[in-house]
C-alpha cells in the first residue's frame, strides 16, 4: 500500500510527500521483517546450492542473530544487505513511475538477465563498475532525487563495495555450481535496479551516437553521389533533360513540346523520386535546395521556349503549394523509413 502511494507521489512529482512516505517505509517494522525474510531466503539458497560445506540452518541463524558475531565482516555485509532491501522497497516505485509497465517489465526481466547471462564468465559489468566506481556514484547521485538518508546510504555502499561483495560471491559460486543464474536473480535486487536507472540514459546516449553516426555517414554518401552523378546518365540533370528535351536526328537537343503542361508538376515529381531512390539513403536539406534550384531553372527556360510568359497561368500559387506539399511529404517519409531501417 505504501509503495503504491510512493508510486503516485513520484508520478505527480510530489517529492515532499514521497520523501515522507519513504521515511515511513524505512521505519516500518513490517518492511524490516519482509527484508530480513528475503535476505535469509537468499542466504539459504547460497549455502544450500553453492557451498560444499554442510551448514545447518540453525547455525546460520545463530550466526546472524548472536551479538558476538556482529563485528565480523560477513555479518556486516549481510546486515547491510537487509538495509539495501529496505532501500530497494523505497525506490522501486519511483523507478517504475518513470517508465511504462511494459518497458519496466522488459528491462527488468529480459535486458538485465540476458546481459548477465552473456557476461557471466568474466563478470564484465562488475569489473567495469570497479574501474569507474566514483564516477558511477556521482552519476547516480545526480540522477536520483531521493530521501537524504537513502542517497547517503547508497553512496556509502558504493564506496565500501557492499553492493558488490555479495554479488561477486553469488555470481562466482553459482557459476561453479552450474546453476541457472537467471533463477537466482530476484527482482528485489538494489544493484540491478540502480544499473537499470543508468541503462535508460545509456539507451538515449547510444541512440544519439547512432543518430550522429548515421547523419555523418549519409552526408558523405550524398556528397559522393552528387560527384558521381555529374558524369553519369542517372544524374538529376540528365533525368530532367531527358524529360523536358529530346534529341533530333542530328543528335541535337530540342524542346519537348508534347508534354502536357497541366501534368508537368506530377511528372517532375516522379523524376525527382526516381533520382532520390537511386542509391540515396538520406536526403539532406542542402541537397534539396540544390535540386530545387536546378529544377526551377530548367522549368523556367523550358517554359520560355514553349510558351509566352502571359500563358504561364497554370503556375498558380495553389499549384506550386500542392506540388511542394507532395514532394516534401515524400522526402520526409523517405528519410524516416531509411533512418529506422538502418538503426534496426
Helices and strands as residue ranges (DSSP letters): H 2-11, H 15-26, H 29-49, H 57-65, G 67-69, H 73-97, H 101-106, I 107-111, H 112-118, H 124-131, H 133-143, H 148-160, H 162-176, G 181-184, H 190-229, H 236-244, E 245-247, E 253-255, G 261-263, H 264-276, H 285-306, G 309-314, H 317-343
